[in-house]
Amino acid sequence: MKLGDILFGAISIAIGIWAGQSLGNTPGAIMGAIVGFGNGAVVAYLKLRFSIAIPVLSGTVAGGLLGRSIVRAICFPGTCNSAEVAAALLTGVGSLIGVGLVTALVVKSFDEYRQANPPMGNAD
């Protein structure tokens, strides 16, 4: 395991704790830390590029926070805690799939472009 993998794992856990804390206090922070650790472990195990993992992670967190905020705006304070968590999970998973798919397709198209058009040598 490389130092970059450890750093990304620590960043994933920190982002998970922050997002979980904002969603559900201490239980949310614990759940966020577990999800963040899982994300870091999967990235390290599959040897994914950080250029793919960071936008997907941030998009997932943003989607979860957005879903929670929408439900929180609709409900009276303190009445829809379970609905807030369910909306956060649903929109988080949806944004994980959406952002992950778009990011993977963009990176794949860049790789195909580089294969089809190798850099030109120095003309001099």
C-alpha positions in Angstrom: 0.0 0.0 0.0 1.4 3.4 -1.0 1.4 6.6 0.9 -1.1 8.1 -1.5 -3.6 5.3 -0.7 -3.3 5.9 3.0 -3.7 9.7 2.5 -6.8 9.1 0.3 -8.2 6.7 2.8 -7.7 9.3 5.6 -9.3 12.0 3.4 -12.2 9.7 2.6 -12.8 8.9 6.3 -12.7 12.6 7.2 -15.2 13.5 4.5 -17.4 10.7 5.6 -17.3 11.8 9.2 -18.1 15.4 8.2 -21.0 14.4 5.9 -22.3 11.8 8.4 -22.1 14.4 11.3 -24.2 16.9 9.3 -26.7 14.2 8.4 -27.2 12.5 11.8 -24.9 13.7 14.6 -22.8 10.9 16.2 -24.5 7.8 14.6 -24.2 9.6 11.2 -20.6 10.4 11.8 -19.8 6.7 12.6 -21.7 5.6 9.6 -19.9 8.2 7.5 -16.5 7.1 8.8 -17.4 3.5 7.8 -18.5 4.5 4.3 -15.4 6.7 3.9 -13.2 3.9 5.0 -14.9 1.6 2.5 -14.5 4.1 -0.2 -10.8 4.5 0.5 -10.3 0.7 0.7 -12.1 0.1 -2.6 -10.0 2.8 -4.3 -6.8 1.3 -3.0 -7.8 -2.3 -3.7 -8.9 -1.7 -7.3 -6.0 0.7 -7.9 -8.3 3.4 -9.2 -7.0 6.8 -10.2 -7.6 9.6 -7.7 -8.8 11.7 -10.6 -11.8 9.4 -10.7 -12.3 8.8 -7.0 -12.3 12.3 -5.7 -15.1 13.7 -8.0 -17.2 10.6 -7.4 -16.7 11.0 -3.6 -17.5 14.7 -3.6 -20.5 14.2 -5.9 -21.9 11.5 -3.6 -21.5 13.7 -0.5 -23.1 16.6 -2.4 -26.0 14.5 -3.5 -26.7 13.2 0.0 -26.6 16.6 1.5 -28.9 17.9 -1.2 -31.5 15.2 -0.7 -31.4 15.7 3.1 -31.8 19.5 2.6 -34.8 19.1 0.4 -36.7 16.8 2.8 -35.7 19.1 5.7 -37.2 22.1 3.9 -40.5 20.3 3.4 -41.0 18.8 6.9 -41.5 20.5 10.2 -38.4 20.6 12.4 -37.6 17.3 14.1 -40.5 15.3 12.5 -38.9 13.7 9.5 -35.5 12.3 10.7 -35.9 8.9 9.0 -37.1 10.5 5.8 -34.1 12.8 5.8 -31.7 9.9 6.1 -33.6 7.9 3.5 -33.5 10.8 1.1 -29.8 11.4 1.8 -29.1 7.7 1.0 -31.2 7.7 -2.1 -29.8 10.8 -3.6 -26.3 9.9 -2.5 -26.5 6.5 -4.3 -28.1 8.2 -7.3 -25.3 10.8 -7.5 -22.7 8.1 -6.9 -24.0 6.2 -10.0 -24.4 9.3 -12.1 -21.2 11.0 -11.3 -19.3 7.7 -11.4 -20.7 6.9 -14.8 -19.9 10.2 -16.3 -16.4 10.4 -14.8 -15.6 6.9 -16.0 -16.8 7.6 -19.5 -14.8 10.9 -19.7 -11.6 9.2 -18.5 -12.2 6.3 -21.0 -12.7 8.7 -23.9 -9.5 10.6 -22.9 -7.6 7.4 -22.8 -8.9 6.3 -26.2 -8.0 9.7 -27.7 -4.5 9.4 -26.4 -4.2 6.0 -27.9 -5.5 7.1 -31.3 -3.4 10.3 -31.3 0.0 9.7 -29.7 2.0 12.9 -29.0 4.1 14.1 -31.8 7.9 14.1 -31.5 9.9 17.3 -31.6 9.8 18.7 -35.1 13.3 20.2 -34.9 
